[in-house]
């Protein structure tokens, strides 16, 4: 079990926890998958905390300072004080489920994407949720991954960039449109490179 956190200050420094595999195939904490399946495993407070951190990364991709008292109140946990406070338990559940890792007494690395549930975690769900997850997996297996869908995803991502969205928002939007996570990431990366080439060509006249 990872070491647990006890608060020694009124804030935490949050850094991104990069993971090439999970960042490519995982899910934004604000995604429908997390709400449908991870919520029953992590609990609502920890899920809301991960979503709040994800929003912080949108504004500060390299990291930011999280005010503990204000954050605790904003997700309905009241004052954060005390070794056994609800907010401290939520932070430690992030550590226990390897959604975060301690970098120091006042610094955490937090995942930007959450992995699909493992088999061990699936058994924590109700039978109805387990059946729902099985149906979700089956639909994923049946999703078309042909070249036409890839081209469609790339064009949608490029359109979003041309409208002023960033690469991460384009990827999240493709996930909302039920694109395969790997395909959503590939389409966003392709669109960024295509957009960069178009800008370079325009500057060259």
Secondary structure as the mmCIF struct_conf table of DSSP 4:
data_model
#
loop_
_struct_conf.conf_type_id
_struct_conf.id
_struct_conf.beg_label_comp_id
_struct_conf.beg_label_asym_id
_struct_conf.beg_label_seq_id
_struct_conf.end_label_comp_id
_struct_conf.end_label_asym_id
_struct_conf.end_label_seq_id
HELX_LH_PP_P HELX_LH_PP_P1 UNK A 2 UNK A 4
BEND BEND1 UNK A 9 UNK A 10
STRN STRN1 UNK A 11 UNK A 16
HELX_RH_AL_P HELX_RH_AL_P1 UNK A 20 UNK A 25
STRN STRN2 UNK A 27 UNK A 28
TURN_TY1_P TURN_TY1_P1 UNK A 29 UNK A 30
BEND BEND2 UNK A 31 UNK A 31
HELX_RH_AL_P HELX_RH_AL_P2 UNK A 32 UNK A 33
HELX_RH_PI_P HELX_RH_PI_P1 UNK A 34 UNK A 38
HELX_RH_AL_P HELX_RH_AL_P3 UNK A 39 UNK A 42
HELX_RH_AL_P HELX_RH_AL_P4 UNK A 44 UNK A 59
TURN_TY1_P TURN_TY1_P2 UNK A 61 UNK A 62
STRN STRN3 UNK A 64 UNK A 67
HELX_RH_AL_P HELX_RH_AL_P5 UNK A 68 UNK A 74
TURN_TY1_P TURN_TY1_P3 UNK A 75 UNK A 76
BEND BEND3 UNK A 82 UNK A 82
TURN_TY1_P TURN_TY1_P4 UNK A 83 UNK A 84
HELX_RH_AL_P HELX_RH_AL_P6 UNK A 86 UNK A 96
TURN_TY1_P TURN_TY1_P5 UNK A 97 UNK A 98
BEND BEND4 UNK A 99 UNK A 99
STRN STRN4 UNK A 100 UNK A 104
TURN_TY1_P TURN_TY1_P6 UNK A 105 UNK A 106
STRN STRN5 UNK A 107 UNK A 110
BEND BEND5 UNK A 112 UNK A 112
STRN STRN6 UNK A 113 UNK A 114
HELX_LH_PP_P HELX_LH_PP_P2 UNK A 115 UNK A 118
HELX_RH_AL_P HELX_RH_AL_P7 UNK A 119 UNK A 122
TURN_TY1_P TURN_TY1_P7 UNK A 123 UNK A 124
BEND BEND6 UNK A 125 UNK A 125
HELX_RH_AL_P HELX_RH_AL_P8 UNK A 127 UNK A 142
BEND BEND7 UNK A 143 UNK A 143
BEND BEND8 UNK A 146 UNK A 146
HELX_RH_AL_P HELX_RH_AL_P9 UNK A 147 UNK A 162
TURN_TY1_P TURN_TY1_P8 UNK A 163 UNK A 164
HELX_RH_AL_P HELX_RH_AL_P10 UNK A 167 UNK A 176
TURN_TY1_P TURN_TY1_P9 UNK A 177 UNK A 178
HELX_RH_AL_P HELX_RH_AL_P11 UNK A 181 UNK A 203
TURN_TY1_P TURN_TY1_P10 UNK A 204 UNK A 204
#
